[in-house]
């Protein structure tokens, strides 16, 4: 799954650029000034973000590259900028960072700085200034990576081999000044020596001064940074930071300073780990104050748990902050439904997935993402609280969610720079904030929730003439009462406008039971005549449907007239229609006017490349389209029509044929897409091999594979399990088809009206004179061949003897297929069936799977699929066996050879 809805497009980015993070690192160095080698807009953008968060004046110089500098190089601009900045600010250290523009034109800032030193070697004021370069292209990564890249550059270019100092190096994550002061307070209470890098505790949150200082006091002293190689150990708040960006890893590799990585001390486990590390590395016992604070935090966890347990949060921000706060959430029963960041950080993904295993519900972890993508998930995940920076405020407002602001930037609130969420006290504040947000949400919404949960549904039912449930409860395909109600398919639509590779436009009038097959095509008047006859005999008939044998909307005039005639005679009848969707956008409003309440659209792919493999040809508005072009036209019309139908209250089902090796790995995507369009349910079907079609030899998915796919998709949308893949002239309930009983009513030589290549009606079968055979017949009614082999619990045994047909007996068997997951490993059941019908010459069934067919034919038991009355079926089967028994006649030439 991609983390963005659009390739290479950020919709409201969840990140800032590398130079932003680099500036925040350099601002923690004493008497430091930063210059960006690039256009002026870069420094303006960063100053604006930092000034509104820290509520302090933030100065950043720029080399102000223009078109001329871009073409001929920006060396002159950078040197001039350095001289002007030194003159105005008098810094003792300078950070020189690149931007997108400087990196794109290949500027070598290290060389430029060396030339600058050479040119100013006689300038006492300049030669003692430490200038540090860092490569921070805006397109390279985010502010999180820029922060650690700058810190790594600082230690690489400043540190020197040093005598042992006995101090601890503390590489601080990108924290607010308030949190840095809190970390320093903890270290001071241990009464140990330490060097914290960077130290923004005062530089980005200074005290009020009577006289303005261009560079605030504070920051890590350059002399202390030089001596970091002499420290006893380094504690780095950077468990997700790569080795090449880790300052602590550099100190370990170059100067053998032991490195201990830990998360930001937020929450119980993280704070314990940090304090225990400090105590262990220095040998100083944990001060009593922090033992008390730990106990007080545990008490706060107990106080808040009944509220924090109701929070379903979206957590986002920089990787180190997301990881630390995620662990705090998990400790307090706060359900993390989504954790997201703009950085691409595989290590964080790995760690979070491991942490989130303890949750009872699944969650989503997104890296390299944007707020547009995050918003698309939020409503589905039922998120009720957001934790992150101010950049998510517009999304929070749109979704009506409370946002607890943490991290950087916080633009729309005052005091973000003083916020403390580290240590035991800061963690207590954070979980208090979560609990209070849940309480506030409950207090503000409980009346609305009660109204929506209890009163609104009742009021809606009273106002609406029919709800979805009302419309579907008497429809055997859409409802849950399939066995109670009957439907009638009227075959008035012979023409089709697409060619599917699993379909053949030839159809047998009597012997097949599958979509696209009928014993005849009716005119609208004949359809009404037949409907009257069926209505008088089948009292539970509730639905009239049009499902071919072609496509309903490729024959719209006939469809329209048929529905109008039947509506006049029986206004209470429910109308449904099945279509491939190509012409839906053209006829959708007319379908609504005709009173069609249920529509089935067959959608096999939502990717034109896959569609091109399924559809051989698309006939659209007088032109024939093939390949991806045809598939794309079909798909666009299907989705547009489906979405519009659903928006108008039409109950829509989507049929999808599961084709092994073609779209079987694409089905989930299809289901999710049609769900977005508003479909009520989907019906994933097995392909029925059709002789003469391109896919006639395509391997079939098994019942287990089919039902596993249905179960997988059921989490998104209701699934149909009771589909019988009916004929275009089916009549009766799904379990008892009576179309044979009405076959000659209303049809006056209608088969000749069919367009396309159609087989003619065969004359009545004449029985072969010779031969004695025994047949096992799968039938529910005892009259017709109307049952799948796998559903039979008894077989009718018929004999055929020189034209005489006689029922001998019924033999009971165990069903070969008992349910969803009981259809593959059936050796014992098949063996019993073989013993039961092993003396038969043939088996006559409505349909049969490949596996039992192969086993039967291996025992010389001929398998015949057809849909007919039993007597006529036996005659046809005997004729087929007689034909198979005839000796092969060889030519004289063949005999001689």
C-alpha positions in Angstrom: 0.0 0.0 0.0 1.3 3.4 -0.9 1.5 6.0 1.7 0.2 8.7 -0.6 -2.9 9.0 -2.7 -1.1 10.5 -5.6 2.3 9.7 -6.9 4.9 12.4 -6.3 2.3 14.8 -5.0 2.0 16.0 -1.4 -1.4 17.2 -0.3 -0.6 19.4 2.7 2.8 18.0 3.6 3.5 16.5 7.0 7.1 17.7 6.9 9.4 20.6 6.4 12.8 20.9 4.7 16.2 19.8 5.8 17.6 23.3 6.2 14.8 24.0 8.8 16.2 21.2 11.0 19.7 22.3 10.4 19.0 25.8 11.6 17.4 24.5 14.8 20.6 22.5 15.5 22.9 25.4 14.9 20.8 27.7 17.1 21.8 25.6 20.0 25.5 26.6 19.7 26.8 29.5 21.6 27.1 32.8 19.7 26.3 31.1 16.4 24.9 32.6 13.3 23.6 30.7 10.3 23.7 31.5 6.6 21.8 29.6 3.9 23.5 29.3 0.6 20.5 29.8 -1.7 17.7 32.1 -2.6 16.3 34.5 0.0 12.9 32.7 0.1 14.5 29.8 2.0 15.6 31.8 4.9 12.4 33.8 5.0 10.3 30.6 5.1 12.4 29.2 8.0 12.4 32.4 10.0 8.7 32.7 9.7 8.1 29.1 11.0 10.6 29.5 13.9 9.5 33.0 14.9 5.8 32.0 15.3 6.7 28.9 17.3 9.4 30.3 19.6 7.9 33.8 19.8 11.5 35.1 19.5 13.2 37.1 16.7 15.1 34.6 14.6 17.8 35.9 12.3 19.0 33.8 9.4 21.3 35.2 6.7 21.2 34.3 3.0 23.6 34.3 0.1 20.7 35.5 -2.0 21.4 33.5 -5.1 19.8 35.0 -8.2 19.7 33.9 -11.8 23.3 35.1 -12.4 24.6 33.3 -9.4 22.7 30.2 -10.4 24.3 30.2 -13.9 27.8 31.3 -13.0 28.1 30.0 -9.5 27.4 31.5 -6.1 30.9 31.7 -4.7 30.9 35.5 -4.8 27.5 35.7 -3.1 28.4 33.4 -0.3 31.7 35.2 0.5 30.0 38.6 0.4 27.2 37.3 2.7 29.8 35.9 5.2 31.6 39.3 5.4 28.4 41.2 5.9 27.1 38.8 8.5 30.3 38.9 10.5 30.4 42.6 10.5 26.8 42.9 11.7 26.5 40.0 14.2 30.0 39.3 15.3 29.5 35.6 15.8 32.1 33.2 17.1 30.7 30.3 15.1 28.9 30.2 11.8 26.8 27.5 10.2 26.9 27.4 6.4 24.1 25.2 5.0 23.1 24.4 1.4 19.6 24.5 0.0 18.0 22.9 -3.0 19.3 25.5 -5.4 22.9 25.4 -4.2 23.0 21.5 -4.3 21.4 21.4 -7.7 24.0 23.6 -9.3 26.8 21.7 -7.5 28.1 24.4 -5.1 31.1 23.1 -3.0 30.6 25.2 0.2 33.6 23.5 1.9 35.9 24.8 -0.9 34.3 28.2 -0.8 34.8 28.5 3.0 38.5 27.4 2.6 39.0 30.1 -0.1 37.3 32.6 2.3 39.7 31.8 5.1 42.6 32.2 2.7 41.4 35.5 1.5 40.9 36.7 5.1 44.0 35.2 6.6 45.2 38.5 7.8 41.9 39.5 9.3 42.2 38.8 13.0 38.5 39.2 13.5 37.6 36.5 11.0 40.4 33.9 11.3 39.3 32.8 14.8 35.6 32.3 13.8 34.7 28.6 13.4 32.8 28.1 10.2 31.0 24.8 9.9 29.5 23.5 6.6 26.5 21.1 6.3 24.9 19.7 3.2 21.1 20.1 3.6 19.3 20.1 0.3 15.6 20.7 0.8 14.7 17.8 -1.4 17.0 15.4 0.3 14.8 14.6 3.3 12.9 16.4 6.1 13.7 18.7 9.0 14.2 15.7 11.2 17.1 14.4 9.0 18.4 18.0 8.6 18.7 18.3 12.4 20.9 15.3 12.9 22.9 16.0 9.7 23.8 19.4 11.1 24.7 17.9 14.5 26.9 15.3 12.8 28.7 18.0 10.8 29.3 20.0 14.0 31.0 17.2 15.8 32.9 16.1 12.7 34.3 19.6 12.1 34.8 20.8 15.7 35.7 17.8 17.9 39.4 17.3 18.7 41.2 14.5 20.5 40.9 15.3 24.2 42.0 14.2 27.6 39.4 12.4 29.6 36.8 14.8 31.1 34.6 12.3 32.9 31.6 14.1 31.5 28.6 12.6 29.8 27.7 13.7 26.2 24.0 14.2 25.8 22.9 14.4 22.2 19.5 16.0 22.5 16.6 15.3 20.1 14.9 18.3 18.5 13.0 19.5 21.6 11.4 22.7 22.8 13.5 24.9 25.1 11.2 24.0 27.9 12.0 20.3 27.5 15.7 21.0 27.2 15.6 22.9 30.5 13.8 20.0 32.0 16.5 17.5 30.8 19.3 19.8 32.1 17.4 20.1 35.5 17.5 16.3 35.7 21.2 16.2 34.9 21.9 19.0 37.4 20.1 17.1 40.1 22.5 14.2 39.6 25.3 16.7 40.2 27.4 15.5 37.3 29.3 17.1 34.5 27.8 16.9 31.0 27.8 18.5 27.6 24.4 18.8 26.0 24.3 19.3 22.2 22.5 21.4 21.1 21.3 23.6 24.0 18.4 25.8 22.9 17.1 26.3 26.4 17.9 30.0 26.3 18.8 30.7 22.7 15.3 30.1 21.5 13.5 31.2 24.6 15.5 33.9 26.2 14.6 36.2 29.1 13.5 39.7 28.6 16.4 42.1 28.0 16.3 45.9 28.3 18.7 46.0 25.3 18.1 43.9 22.2 20.7 41.2 21.5 21.0 40.1 17.9 22.3 36.7 19.1 20.8 35.6 22.5 23.0 34.3 25.2 23.3 30.6 25.9 24.0 27.6 23.7 26.6 24.8 23.8 30.1 26.3 24.1 32.4 25.5 21.2 35.1 24.6 23.7 32.9 22.0 25.2 32.1 20.5 21.8 35.8 20.2 21.1 36.2 18.1 24.3 33.3 15.8 23.6 35.8 13.0 22.5 37.1 13.0 26.2 33.7 12.1 27.6 33.0 8.9 29.6 30.0 8.0 27.3 27.4 9.5 25.0 23.7 9.2 25.5 21.9 10.0 22.2 18.2 10.5 21.9 18.0 9.0 18.5 16.9 5.4 18.4 15.6 5.8 14.8 18.6 7.8 13.5 20.8 6.1 10.9 24.5 5.5 11.7 25.7 8.0 9.0 23.7 10.8 10.6 24.4 9.9 14.2 26.8 12.3 16.1 27.2 9.7 18.8 28.2 7.0 16.3 30.9 9.3 14.9 32.3 9.9 18.4 32.3 6.2 19.0 33.9 5.3 15.7 36.6 8.0 15.8 37.3 8.5 19.5 36.0 5.3 21.1 33.4 7.1 23.2 30.8 4.5 24.2 27.4 5.2 22.7 24.1 4.5 24.4 21.0 5.3 22.4 17.6 5.9 24.1 14.3 7.4 23.2 13.3 10.9 24.2 12.4 10.6 28.0 8.6 10.8 27.5 6.5 8.3 29.4 7.3 5.7 32.0 9.6 3.4 30.2 11.5 6.0 28.3 12.1 8.2 31.3 13.1 5.2 33.4 15.6 4.2 30.7 17.2 7.7 30.5 17.5 8.2 34.3 18.8 4.6 34.8 21.4 5.2 32.0 22.6 8.4 33.7 22.9 6.7 37.0 24.6 3.6 35.6 27.1 5.5 33.6 28.1 8.0 36.3 27.7 5.7 39.3 25.5 8.3 41.0 22.3 7.0 42.7 19.0 8.2 41.4 18.0 11.3 43.4 15.1 10.7 45.8 13.2 13.5 44.0 12.9 11.3 40.9 11.7 8.3 42.9 8.9 10.4 44.2 8.2 11.8 40.7 8.0 8.3 39.3 5.4 7.3 41.9 3.4 10.5 41.3 3.4 9.7 37.5 2.1 6.2 38.3 -0.6 7.7 40.3 -1.5 10.0 37.4 -1.7 7.0 35.1 -4.2 5.4 37.5 -6.2 8.7 37.8 -6.5 9.0 34.0 -6.9 5.4 32.8 -10.7 5.4 32.6 -10.5 8.3 30.2 -7.3 7.7 28.3 -8.7 4.2 27.4 -11.4 5.8 25.3 -9.0 7.7 23.1 -8.4 6.6 19.5 -5.6 8.7 18.4 -3.8 9.8 15.2 -0.1 10.5 16.2 2.2 12.4 13.8 5.4 14.4 13.8 9.1 13.8 13.7 10.2 10.2 14.0 11.9 10.4 17.5 8.9 12.3 18.9 6.4 9.9 17.3 8.2 6.9 18.8 8.5 8.3 22.3 4.9 9.4 22.5 3.7 6.2 21.0 5.2 4.3 23.9 3.6 6.6 26.3 0.2 6.0 24.6 0.6 2.3 24.8 1.5 2.5 28.6 -1.7 4.4 29.2 -4.2 2.4 27.2 -4.5 5.1 24.5 -5.3 3.3 21.3 -3.1 4.3 18.4 -5.1 4.0 15.2 -2.5 5.8 13.0 1.1 6.8 13.4 2.4 9.0 10.6 5.4 11.1 9.7 6.7 12.9 6.7 10.2 11.3 7.0 11.0 8.0 5.3 12.2 6.0 8.3 12.2 2.2 8.0 13.7 1.8 11.5 10.8 3.7 13.1 8.3 1.6 11.1 9.9 -1.6 12.4 10.0 -0.4 16.0 6.4 0.8 15.9 5.0 -2.3 14.4 6.7 -4.3 17.2 5.3 -2.0 19.9 1.8 -2.0 18.4 1.4 -5.7 18.5 0.0 -5.4 22.1 -3.1 -3.5 20.8 -6.3 -5.3 20.4 -7.1 -3.4 17.2 -5.0 -3.0 14.1 -3.4 0.3 13.3 -1.7 2.0 10.3 1.9 3.2 10.3 2.7 5.7 7.5 6.0 7.2 6.7 6.8 9.6 3.8 3.1 10.6 3.9 1.0 13.8 3.8 -2.0 15.1 5.6 -4.2 14.4 2.5 -3.5 10.7 2.8 -3.9 10.8 6.6 -7.3 12.5 6.3 -8.5 9.8 4.0 -8.0 7.2 6.7 -9.1 9.1 9.7 -12.9 8.7 9.4 -12.7 5.0 8.5 -10.5 4.4 11.6 -13.0 6.3 13.9 -10.3 8.5 15.3 -11.4 10.9 18.0 -8.2 12.7 19.0 -5.1 13.9 17.2 -1.6 14.4 18.7 0.9 16.4 16.7 1.9 19.9 15.6 -0.2 22.8 14.3 0.2 21.8 10.7 -2.7 19.3 11.3 -5.0 22.0 12.7 -7.0 22.4 9.4 -7.6 18.6 9.1 -8.6 18.5 12.8 -11.1 21.3 12.2 -12.5 19.6 9.1 -12.9 16.3 10.9 -14.1 18.1 14.1 -11.4 16.5 16.2 -9.5 17.8 19.2 -5.8 18.4 18.5 -3.3 18.2 21.3 -0.4 20.3 20.1 3.1 18.8 20.6 6.3 19.1 18.7 7.3 21.7 16.1 5.7 23.9 14.8 2.9 25.3 17.0 1.7 28.4 15.1 -1.8 28.9 16.5 -1.1 28.8 20.2 1.2 30.8 22.5 3.8 29.0 24.7 4.8 26.1 22.5 8.5 26.8 23.2 7.9 26.6 27.0 5.9 23.3 26.8 7.3 20.4 28.8 6.3 16.8 28.0 9.6 15.1 29.1 10.4 13.4 32.3 7.8 12.2 34.8 6.2 15.6 35.3 6.0 16.4 31.6 4.5 13.0 30.9 1.9 13.5 33.6 0.9 16.8 31.9 0.6 15.0 28.5 -1.7 12.2 29.8 -3.7 14.7 31.7 -4.2 16.6 28.4 -5.4 13.4 26.7 -7.8 12.6 29.4 -9.1 16.1 29.5 -9.6 16.1 25.7 -11.6 12.9 26.0 -13.7 14.4 28.7 -14.3 17.6 26.8 -15.3 15.6 23.7 -17.7 13.6 25.7 -19.3 16.6 27.3 -19.6 18.5 24.0 -21.0 15.6 22.0 -23.0 13.3 24.2 -26.3 15.0 23.3 -25.6 14.8 19.6 -24.4 11.2 20.0 -27.5 10.2 21.8 -29.7 11.9 19.1 -27.8 10.2 16.3 -27.7 6.8 17.9 -31.3 6.6 19.1 -33.7 9.2 17.7 -32.3 10.0 14.2 -32.5 6.5 12.8 -36.2 6.2 13.8 -36.9 9.7 12.4 -35.2 8.7 9.2 -37.2 5.5 8.8 -40.4 7.5 9.2 -39.5 10.0 6.6 -38.1 7.7 4.0 -40.5 5.7 1.9 -38.2 2.7 1.8 -34.9 2.1 3.5 -32.2 -0.1 2.0 -33.3 -2.9 4.2 -36.9 -2.5 3.0 -35.9 -2.6 -0.6 -33.8 -5.7 -0.3 -35.6 -7.9 2.2 -37.8 -9.4 -0.5 -35.1 -9.6 -3.2 -33.6 -13.1 -3.3 -30.2 -11.8 -4.5 -29.8 -8.8 -2.3 -31.6 -9.8 0.8 -31.1 -12.5 3.5 -34.3 -14.3 2.7 -33.3 -15.9 -0.6 -35.2 -19.1 0.0 -38.5 -17.3 0.6 -39.0 -15.2 -2.5 -39.0 -15.9 -6.2 -37.7 -13.9 -9.1 -38.2 -14.0 -12.9 -35.6 -13.1 -15.4 -37.1 -11.9 -18.7 -34.7 -12.5 -21.6 -35.4 -9.4 -23.7 -31.8 -8.2 -24.3 -29.9 -10.3 -26.7 -27.3 -7.8 -27.9 -24.1 -7.2 -26.1 -21.6 -4.3 -26.5 -18.5 -5.8 -25.1 -16.6 -9.1 -25.6 -15.3 -10.8 -22.5 -12.7 -13.5 -22.8 -14.6 -15.8 -20.5 -17.8 -15.5 -22.5 -19.1 -16.9 -25.8 -22.1 -15.3 -27.6 -23.2 -18.8 -28.6 -25.7 -20.3 -26.1 -27.6 -23.6 -25.8 -31.3 -23.2 -25.2 -31.8 -26.2 -22.9 -28.7 -27.8 -21.8 -26.7 -25.1 -19.9 -27.3 -23.2 -16.7 -25.2 -20.1 -16.5 -25.5 -16.4 -17.2 -26.0 -15.5 -20.8 -28.1 -18.6 -21.6 -31.8 -18.7 -22.4 -34.2 -20.9 -24.2 -35.5 -18.0 -26.2 -35.5 -14.2 -26.5 -38.8 -12.5 -25.8 -40.3 -9.3 -27.2 -41.7 -6.9 -24.6 -45.3 -8.1 -25.3 -44.2 -11.7 -24.9 -42.4 -10.9 -21.7 -45.6 -9.5 -20.2 -47.6 -12.5 -21.3 -45.1 -14.8 -19.7 -45.0 -12.7 -16.5 -48.8 -13.0 -16.2 -48.5 -16.8 -16.4 -45.7 -17.0 -13.9 -47.4 -14.5 -11.5 -50.5 -16.7 -11.5 -48.6 -19.8 -10.6 -45.8 -18.6 -8.4 -47.4 -16.6 -5.5 -44.1 -15.6 -3.9 -42.8 -13.8 -7.0 -41.5 -10.4 -6.0 -38.9 -9.4 -8.5 -38.6 -9.1 -12.2 -35.0 -8.8 -13.5 -33.3 -8.3 -16.8 -30.0 -10.2 -17.0 -29.5 -10.7 -20.7 -28.7 -12.9 -22.5 -26.7 -9.9 -23.6 -26.5 -6.5 -21.9 -29.6 -4.8 -20.7 -28.5 -1.3 -21.7 -27.4 -2.4 -25.2 -31.1 -3.2 -25.7 -32.5 -0.3 -23.8 -35.6 0.3 -26.0 -36.8 -3.3 -25.4 -35.9 -3.1 -21.8 -37.8 0.1 -21.3 -40.9 -1.1 -23.0 -40.9 -4.4 -21.1 -40.6 -2.7 -17.7 -43.3 -0.2 -18.6 -45.8 -2.9 -19.6 -45.1 -5.0 -16.4 -45.3 -1.9 -14.2 -48.8 -1.1 -15.5 -49.9 -4.7 -14.8 -48.1 -5.1 -11.4 -47.0 -1.8 -9.8 -45.8 -3.6 -6.6 -43.2 -5.7 -8.4 -39.6 -4.8 -7.7 -37.5 -4.2 -10.8 -33.8 -5.1 -11.0 -31.3 -5.0 -13.9 -27.9 -6.4 -14.6 -25.4 -4.6 -16.8 -21.7 -4.4 -17.7 -22.0 -0.7 -17.0 -20.7 0.6 -20.4 -23.9 2.6 -21.1 -24.8 3.4 -17.5 -24.0 7.1 -17.6 -26.4 7.5 -20.6 -29.4 5.7 -19.1 -29.1 6.0 -15.3 -31.8 8.7 -15.0 -34.2 6.8 -17.2 -33.7 3.7 -15.1 -34.7 5.7 -12.0 -37.8 7.0 -13.8 -38.8 3.4 -14.7 -38.7 2.5 -11.1 -35.6 0.2 -11.2 -34.6 -0.1 -7.5 -31.8 -2.6 -7.7 -28.9 -2.7 -10.2 -26.1 -5.2 -10.6 -22.9 -4.0 -12.4 -20.2 -6.5 -13.4 -16.8 -4.9 -12.7 -13.8 -7.2 -13.0 -11.0 -4.7 -12.7 -10.3 -1.2 -11.7 -6.9 -1.2 -13.5 -7.0 -0.7 -17.3 -4.0 -3.0 -17.7 -5.8 -5.9 -16.0 -9.0 -5.0 -17.8 -7.3 -5.3 -21.2 -6.6 -8.9 -20.3 -10.2 -9.6 -19.6 -12.1 -7.7 -22.3 -11.3 -8.5 -25.9 -13.4 -5.7 -27.4 -15.5 -2.7 -26.3 -18.2 -1.4 -28.8 -18.8 2.2 -27.7 -20.9 4.8 -29.6 -20.3 3.1 -32.9 -16.5 2.5 -32.5 -14.7 -0.6 -31.5 -11.9 -0.2 -28.9 -9.5 -2.9 -27.8 -6.7 -3.2 -25.2 -6.2 -0.7 -22.5 -8.1 2.0 -24.4 -11.3 -0.1 -24.4 -10.8 -1.2 -20.8 -10.3 2.4 -19.7 -13.5 3.6 -21.4 -15.5 0.7 -19.8 -14.0 1.3 -16.4 -14.7 5.1 -16.4 -18.3 4.5 -17.3 -18.8 1.8 -14.8 -17.5 3.8 -11.9 -19.3 7.0 -12.9 -22.6 5.2 -13.4 -22.3 3.2 -10.2 -21.5 6.3 -8.1 -24.4 8.2 -9.6 -26.9 5.3 -9.1 -25.8 5.0 -5.4 -26.1 8.7 -4.8 -29.8 8.5 -6.0 -30.6 5.7 -3.5 -30.5 2.8 -6.0 -29.3 -0.4 -4.3 -26.3 -1.5 -6.2 -24.5 -4.9 -6.2 -21.2 -5.4 -8.0 -20.4 -8.8 -9.6 -16.8 -9.7 -10.0 -15.6 -12.9 -11.8 -12.5 -14.2 -10.1 -10.1 -15.2 -12.8 -7.0 -17.2 -11.7 -3.8 -15.5 -12.7 -5.7 -12.6 -14.2 -7.4 -10.6 -11.5 -7.4 -12.8 -8.4 -4.7 -10.6 -6.8 -6.6 -7.5 -7.8 -10.0 -8.4 -6.3 -9.5 -6.6 -3.0 -8.7 -3.3 -4.8 -11.9 -3.7 -6.9 -14.0 -4.2 -3.8 -12.5 -1.2 -2.0 -13.1 1.0 -5.1 -16.7 0.0 -5.6 -17.3 0.5 -1.8 -16.0 4.1 -2.2 -18.6 4.5 -5.0 -21.4 3.5 -2.7 -22.1 -0.2 -3.6 -24.3 -2.0 -1.1 -22.8 -5.5 -1.6 -20.5 -7.4 -3.9 -20.7 -10.9 -5.4 -17.3 -12.5 -6.2 -18.0 -15.4 -8.5 -16.1 -18.4 -10.0 -15.7 -18.4 -13.7 -17.8 -20.9 -15.6 -15.7 -22.3 -18.4 -17.5 -21.8 -21.8 -16.5 -23.7 -24.8 -15.2 -21.4 -27.5 -14.2 -18.6 -25.2 -10.6 -17.5 -24.9 -10.6 -18.5 -21.2 -12.2 -22.0 -21.7 -9.0 -23.7 -20.5 -8.1 -21.1 -17.8 -7.6 -22.9 -14.4 -10.5 -22.2 -12.0 -10.2 -20.9 -8.5 -11.3 -23.4 -5.9 -14.3 -22.9 -3.6 -11.8 -22.4 -0.7 -9.9 -19.7 -2.6 -13.2 -18.1 -3.6 -14.7 -18.0 -0.1 -11.4 -16.9 1.5 -11.5 -13.9 -0.9 -15.1 -13.2 0.1 -14.2 -13.3 3.7 -11.2 -11.0 3.1 -13.4 -8.5 1.4 -16.2 -8.8 3.9 -14.5 -6.4 6.3 -15.1 -3.7 3.7 -18.5 -4.5 2.3 -21.3 -7.1 2.5 -20.7 -10.3 0.4 -23.1 -12.5 -1.4 -22.6 -16.2 -0.7 -25.8 -17.7 -2.2 -25.4 -16.7 -5.9 -26.4 -19.5 -8.3 -25.1 -17.7 -11.5 -28.6 -18.0 -13.0 -29.7 -18.3 -16.6 -31.1 -15.2 -18.4 -34.6 -16.8 -18.3 -34.4 -18.2 -14.7 -37.8 -18.4 -12.8 -38.4 -19.3 -9.2 -36.4 -19.2 -6.0 -32.6 -19.5 -6.1 -32.8 -23.1 -4.8 -35.7 -24.2 -7.1 -35.7 -23.1 -10.7 -38.9 -23.6 -12.6 -38.0 -22.0 -16.0 -38.5 -25.4 -17.7 -42.1 -25.4 -16.6 -42.7 -22.1 -18.5 -40.4 -22.7 -21.4 -43.0 -22.5 -24.2 -45.1 -19.7 -22.8 -44.9 -16.4 -24.5 -42.1 -17.4 -26.9 -43.2 -17.7 -30.6 -40.1 -18.8 -32.5 -38.2 -16.1 -30.5 -34.8 -17.7 -30.8 -34.7 -16.5 -34.4 -34.7 -12.9 -33.1 -31.4 -13.3 -31.3 -28.6 -11.3 -32.8 -25.1 -12.6 -33.0 -24.1 -16.2 -33.4 -26.8 -18.3 -31.9 -27.4 -22.0 -31.9 -30.9 -23.0 -33.2 -33.4 -24.9 -31.1 -32.7 -28.6 -31.4 -35.7 -30.9 -32.3 -37.0 -33.3 -29.6 -34.4 -35.9 -28.9 -35.0 -39.4 -30.4 -33.9 -42.3 -28.3 -31.2 -44.6 -29.6 -32.5 -48.1 -30.3 -29.7 -50.1 -28.8 -27.7 -50.0 -25.5 -28.4 -50.5 -21.9 -27.1 -47.8 -19.4 -27.5 -46.8 -15.8 -27.3 -43.1 -14.8 -26.9 -41.3 -11.5 -28.8 -38.0 -11.5 -28.5 -35.0 -9.2 -31.9 -33.4 -8.8 -33.6 -31.4 -6.0 -37.1 -31.7 -7.5 -37.0 -35.2 -8.9 -38.3 -33.8 -12.2 -35.5 -31.7 -13.6 -31.7 -31.7 -13.7 -31.4 -28.8 -11.3 -28.6 -29.5 -8.8 -24.9 -29.1 -8.5 -23.0 -32.4 -8.0 -21.4 -31.0 -4.7 -24.8 -30.2 -3.2 -26.4 -33.6 -3.7 -27.2 -35.7 -0.7 -29.0 -38.3 -2.8 -28.9 -39.5 -6.4 -31.8 -40.7 -8.5 -30.7 -43.9 -10.3 -32.3 -44.4 -13.7 -31.9 -47.2 -16.2 -32.1 -46.9 -20.0 -32.8 -50.0 -22.0 -33.4 -49.8 -25.7 -35.4 -46.6 -25.4 -37.2 -47.5 -22.2 -36.5 -45.2 -19.2 -37.1 -46.4 -15.6 -36.4 -45.0 -12.1 -34.7 -47.8 -10.2 -34.1 -46.2 -6.8 -32.7 -43.3 -4.8 -29.3 -43.7 -3.1 -28.2 -41.5 -0.2 -24.7 -40.0 0.0 -22.8 -37.4 2.0 -22.6 -34.0 0.4 -19.3 -33.6 -1.4 -19.2 -29.9 -0.4 -20.6 -29.0 3.1 -19.7 -25.3 3.3 -17.2 -22.5 2.8 -14.0 -24.3 3.9 -15.0 -27.9 3.3 -14.5 -28.2 -0.4 -11.0 -29.3 -1.1 -9.8 -32.2 1.1 -12.7 -34.5 0.3 -11.1 -37.8 -0.5 -13.2 -39.8 2.0 -16.5 -38.3 0.8 -15.6 -38.8 -2.8 -14.6 -42.4 -2.1 -18.0 -43.0 -0.5 -19.8 -41.4 -3.5 -17.8 -43.6 -5.9 -18.8 -46.7 -4.1 -22.4 -45.6 -4.1 -22.7 -44.8 -7.8 -19.8 -46.8 -9.1 -22.0 -49.2 -11.1 -23.4 -46.3 -13.2 -22.3 -45.6 -16.7 -22.9 -41.8 -16.4 -23.6 -39.0 -14.0 -26.0 -36.2 -15.1 -25.7 -32.9 -13.1 -26.5 -29.2 -13.5 -22.8 -28.4 -12.8 -19.7 -30.1 -11.4 -16.2 -29.1 -10.4 -13.0 -30.2 -12.2 -11.8 -32.4 -9.4 -14.8 -34.7 -9.0 -15.2 -34.8 -12.8 -11.7 -36.1 -13.2 -12.1 -38.7 -10.5 -15.4 -40.0 -12.0 -14.1 -40.1 -15.6 -11.0 -41.9 -14.3 -13.4 -44.7 -13.3 -15.0 -44.6 -16.8 -18.1 -42.8 -15.5 -19.1 -40.2 -18.1 -20.1 -36.8 -16.7 -22.7 -34.8 -18.5 -23.8 -31.2 -17.5 -27.2 -30.0 -18.7 -30.4 -28.3 -17.6 -33.4 -30.2 -18.7 -36.1 -32.6 -17.6 -34.9 -35.9 -16.3 -36.4 -38.1 -19.1 -35.1 -35.9 -21.9 -31.7 -35.7 -20.2 -31.5 -39.5 -20.0 -32.2 -39.8 -23.7 -29.5 -37.2 -24.5 -27.0 -38.9 -22.2 -27.7 -42.3 -23.7 -27.3 -40.9 -27.2 -23.9 -39.4 -26.2 -22.7 -42.7 -24.8 -23.9 -44.5 -27.9 -21.9 -42.1 -30.0 -18.8 -42.5 -27.9 -19.1 -46.3 -28.2 -19.2 -46.3 -32.0 -15.9 -47.7 -33.5 -13.6 -45.3 -35.3 -13.8 -45.9 -39.1 -10.4 -45.8 -40.7 -9.8 -45.0 -44.4 -8.3 -47.7 -46.6 -5.0 -45.8 -46.7 -4.9 -45.7 -42.9 -5.6 -49.5 -42.7 -2.9 -50.3 -45.2 -0.4 -48.2 -43.2 
